[in-house]
Amino acid sequence: MQQYAFDMRNISIRYPHFAMENLNLSLAKGQVLGLVGVNGAGKSTTIRILMGLVKADAGQVDVLGYQLPAQQVQAKYDIGFASDDMRLYKNQTLQWHMDFIHSIFPNFDHGYAKDLLQRFELIADQKMKGLSHGQRVKACLLLVLARRPKLLVLDEPTTGLDPVARDEVLTELADILRDDERSVLFSSHNTHDIEKLSDQIAFLDKGKLLALQDKESFVQSWSRYRCQLMPQAQDSVPGAVSIRRSGQLAEVITDQSSGNFAVALQHSGFKVIEQHRMSLEEIFVANVKRNR
Ligand SMILES: Nc1ncnc2c1ncn2[C@@H]1O[C@H](COP(=O)(O)OP(=O)(O)OP(=O)(O)O)[C@@H](O)[C@H]1O
């Protein structure tokens, strides 16, 4: 039985100003994976390779048991993909698009589409050219979700939305994902969005996978300590990701706070004043800085 929704192995691709080398990324069935990265980190490239839209220079891509790009046509029936550059016919209505998608994908669920129309406050007979950006994003999501794909891939679904539309889309997605058994990969620059929806989180920077962990263990293993420096304080602490000194004080960040890090601090002459959990955004930034 196939355990993975997808499995990308040793993926390499080179552009004039960008290189991805030996990227390994996989997603267990039924999980939601959030892919976080700054502009140009390689999120869309990773997704395009996964979808068979771009051919990697090297590596293997297995999606729901299909090898891509060779078995792209068969795989597409089970994959729902939404991205900013999804083309809609601007002179046609949302209803026309629903019927069109149904003619290609017979399992398009009109009952579910109707439910989503209400949830997203969309009007079926409105033409695409009349939709705002937020409404267009919601329309794209509706068209993809109503196919009930086994794997849902969303490239930056919340980018460019105002805070209210973003919250609406995230809330609906969170509800929809909880309802269902489907596997989801979605990318964002926004760690709050990722935190809200994901079980697993991957940090990508300059084509490299910096970390891939479940959300809980990220939050448990990273901490920020405020310390007083003792006269015997050493230059480094085993397990510290960064140390920032200011006079007799120091701020120490670690990704090993679930272990014996407090003891290591003590042995290195750092007296702990307080310990803080870090937000996903702070963890992401610390991760990127450590690897640059
Ligand atoms: N077809 C291409 N030809 C040349 N360079 C490309 C091509 N596609 C992507 N790149 C480069 O690869 C890098 C990664 O781009 P990608 O779109 O994957 O990043 P991203 O993480 O999705 O960024 P953003 O958040 O800005 O969308 C960028 O430097 C981009 O210029």
The ligand as a Tripos MOL2 file, in Angstrom:
@<TRIPOS>MOLECULE
LIG
   31    33     1     0     0
SMALL
NO_CHARGES

@<TRIPOS>ATOM
      1 N1         12.0250   29.4320  -15.8410 N.pl3     1 LIG1
      2 C1         12.9820   30.0160  -15.0970 C.ar      1 LIG1
      3 N2         14.0980   30.5000  -15.6750 N.ar      1 LIG1
      4 C2         15.0670   31.0860  -14.9330 C.ar      1 LIG1
      5 N3         15.0240   31.2360  -13.5960 N.ar      1 LIG1
      6 C3         13.9230   30.7750  -12.9700 C.ar      1 LIG1
      7 C4         12.8480   30.1380  -13.6790 C.ar      1 LIG1
      8 N4         11.9070   29.7750  -12.7780 N.ar      1 LIG1
      9 C5         12.3600   30.1730  -11.5620 C.ar      1 LIG1
     10 N5         13.5690   30.7680  -11.6760 N.ar      1 LIG1
     11 C6         14.3710   31.3130  -10.5670 C.3       1 LIG1
     12 O1         14.3950   30.3670   -9.5300 O.3       1 LIG1
     13 C7         14.3430   31.0260   -8.2600 C.3       1 LIG1
     14 C8         13.2230   30.4390   -7.4340 C.3       1 LIG1
     15 O2         11.9650   30.8590   -7.9710 O.3       1 LIG1
     16 P1         10.5760   30.3750   -7.3770 P.3       1 LIG1
     17 O3          9.5060   30.9900   -8.2170 O.co2     1 LIG1
     18 O4         10.5930   28.9030   -7.2370 O.co2     1 LIG1
     19 O5         10.6160   31.0110   -5.9230 O.3       1 LIG1
     20 P2          9.4490   31.1940   -4.8510 P.3       1 LIG1
     21 O6         10.0150   30.6790   -3.5570 O.co2     1 LIG1
     22 O7          8.1950   30.5770   -5.3280 O.co2     1 LIG1
     23 O8          9.3480   32.7720   -4.7850 O.3       1 LIG1
     24 P3          8.0770   33.7700   -4.6130 P.3       1 LIG1
     25 O9          7.7050   33.6890   -3.1820 O.co2     1 LIG1
     26 O10         8.6740   35.0950   -4.9580 O.co2     1 LIG1
     27 O11         7.0130   33.3190   -5.5550 O.co2     1 LIG1
     28 C9         14.2050   32.5100   -8.5370 C.3       1 LIG1
     29 O12        15.4810   33.0880   -8.4230 O.3       1 LIG1
     30 C10        13.7430   32.5530   -9.9900 C.3       1 LIG1
     31 O13        14.2120   33.6990  -10.6330 O.3       1 LIG1
@<TRIPOS>BOND
     1     1     2 1
     2     2     3 ar
     3     2     7 ar
     4     3     4 ar
     5     4     5 ar
     6     5     6 ar
     7     6     7 ar
     8     6    10 ar
     9     7     8 ar
    10     8     9 ar
    11     9    10 ar
    12    10    11 1
    13    11    12 1
    14    11    30 1
    15    12    13 1
    16    13    14 1
    17    13    28 1
    18    14    15 1
    19    15    16 1
    20    16    17 2
    21    16    18 1
    22    16    19 1
    23    19    20 1
    24    20    21 2
    25    20    22 1
    26    20    23 1
    27    23    24 1
    28    24    25 2
    29    24    26 1
    30    24    27 1
    31    28    29 1
    32    28    30 1
    33    30    31 1
@<TRIPOS>SUBSTRUCTURE
     1 LIG1         1 GROUP 0 **** ****
